[in-house]
């Protein structure tokens, strides 16, 4: 081979290799993407099956992988999507994969129609309907309309409208949308709008598409300006703003500045105004935080978490934010300053100084939050003010001050201050001081035990029992035995628990405890405290155990989901929101299990036990406003009330707990729910827990919590911090 010919062949080979290299790289990238997505989907499915993931924390990673897969635009990528979509647990990602797979020529009309009829997820039905219309035009629309009429399916009507919405008004699809959308109920219009919010569902190519469909934007603008139903109008405003349309923000500003903003619009307005934030909007965001039940608190928390390092936001909080007339605006500024001070970003000293100013705010809530942050940071400047507040002012502020000082101070002088407060202060303040001392193991408080255990106020007795449990001393045992002789209900149960903690023994009745002490008391040596006893995790019960709770084989002791009912003044708060209709186990609904367990418990309660029966969905349903004494004559009426409850709507947990706490005699509350709070005055789980536990500083109610289906951090917190039990029924 001549040198010239050799060079030509070599050049051709190099050019071919260079041409193939991008293809090979793309193939390798596709293979790696599919493998990673398959692994991520399998992990998500395993977590869901075991109940380990109440919230899908790995969704963002899968979202990124799905976006990458949809960007390849090859049949091999589409075939991979066709294999994976049924495995993906998230409805939007599942539908996006399916929509991409429908572009395969091998996906027949029969396949599409089967999915359309058999799939339960509206997102999957939507992408299939859209594909079918693209394939067959007006004939496809006529066929889908015939299916809708035949099946009488409201969901199918929604997906057909959503599939037609992005098309021009002059097309058959656009005309169909215009003729039918306005006549649908607002709830269905909202479902249509929700489907159009995710570009990945409207068009797989939109995984990388910028901007919004003009027809969809026109629809959003019309609804943002004219819709009468607040949730529909709010969603239109939110989508308009998030798509970058300035008109959405303009409408949001106008509504947020109203003298009394509509609470049902608040979340949408907050999201619209914080997207591509203009700092001039910060002052009008604050009032939205004060709309109870609007659900803005978690949005505000996420917003501050994401933007805490923004110097413009911090400068606003240090300036006009902290001195604004609106309490809500000052509260938002406080959140920003707290995060800045905690993370040491920007001028930390200026943030702390501003928080010290807010500690003197006329709002109790703002003052308390500022003090909490400064105390947690160990800022000594707040100490003197807290000590002044402890000695004067409203009872709540004094309680807040003692809580704050307990976080800040560990010195012996504070122990003396606790002793002073425990000896001479309002009863609620005395109880808090003793409970703090008990948790610190302060033996100087033990001489108070006889007086505490002999008090006529059950709350004080319960405080004394907490002192006996935490400050361990064998001399406390005779005092506890004497209390056991004359107590019943919750106090008797707490006394036995304290004796068990001190002795590592347990006897069911007072006579056996007394016999043991008479026999072994002189030689008894106090054992060391059990380590980790309070951190053993939730008790779990199966569906079958819950359904049989209190059954014929459960003896004569009343219990609810395995938790003994020992109080003689108790409230049951039971969730009857729509999700409680979910069928579990062998075909019985969550609510049916709860009803059965509650009735069995009531049948076994000692005569004279007084109960409140409170069911809650979006509203609170009570058997009677006053407590009902359990007796056989009333069980028939009680049973009719319980059996008449039907699952519907959202979850007003705060309303139910507030109603249960109205009766000052109630000392124990059983609360059962299968989801997060979503209706009522407070819907943010953290805020709800804070509020109920602050109220409970005066009451010392025990909360026993039952989480259904998945763990609940809120229910676990209520139980843990009140001394109750937490049960998870899987």
Order of alpha helices (4+ residues) and beta strands (2+ residues): alpha-alpha-alpha-alpha-alpha-alpha-alpha-alpha-alpha-alpha-alpha-alpha-alpha-alpha-alpha-alpha-alpha-alpha-alpha-alpha-alpha-alpha-alpha-alpha-alpha-alpha-alpha-alpha-alpha-beta-alpha-beta-beta-beta-beta-beta-alpha-beta-beta-beta-alpha-alpha-beta-alpha-beta-alpha-beta
